[in-house]
Amino acid sequence: MFSCNDYFNITTLMKFLKYFFYLATNWNILIAWHILRNEIRGEKQYGLNTTGADDLKSLEMKGIDISHAIIYMPVSYDVLELFFDEVKLETFNHFLDIGCGKGRAMCVAASYAVNKISGVELSKDLFDIAKENIAFSQLLFPYTEFKINNNDAFYFDIDDDVDCIFMFNPFDDTIMSGVMENIETSLENNPRVMTIIYINPLEKHILQEWGYEEIFHSKRMHYLEGSVFVK
């Protein structure tokens, strides 16, 4: 875990630069610079170690099917905060991050005083890093109940008190269809209003097919896009 001084050492600098060049190569320099500034600010503000991309090849080498998974990248801190503010995250009881990666959204959610925060992540490597980040956030927010699972979202049962779900385009339509069935099963067990924050919502048509209404949409710099759905 970082201390404030760690943000100026060579290892950390190289991590940020590597991520900057990754973004600049795959997107463009303007968005890379925008995200980099937010990475440095957010990692320091929340005390996290979540910057970087992962192509999940380590899973493939272990024989795990990643054909439906999307490369790991954390949502930019400013986008995360925009959507958490928009939905008034502090009003929800149980926040679930599906495809939680290194735990960024979970840890930021804790700063909004959510009572219960859960996450599910397929990659064991990312899961282990998330546990470290969550341990630090637990010290800052001792009354928040954290739970994280190393599991395939397709087979993951949604707790019956989850009322806000977060996803940053973690998988394709095949897995999304299964996840939506899991959500519907949870709602049948305990009828309630469900809010879904979906960043880079490439499969949003599936949510709409399940009767979710898009109540908020934001798109900036072409790539920083997300929507809020409610049912």
Secondary structure, DSSP 8 states (H G I E B T S, - for coil): ---GGGGGSHHHHHHHHHHHHHHHHHS-HHHHHHHHHHHHHHHHHHT----S-B--HHHHHTT---TTB--B----HHHHHHHHHHHTGGG-SEEEEET-TTSHHHHHHHTTT-SEEEEEES-HHHHHHHHHHHHHHHHH-TTSEEEEEES-GGG----TT--EEEEES-B-HHHHHHHHHHHHHHHHHS----EEEEES-TTHHHHHHTT-EEEEEEEETTTEEEEEEE-
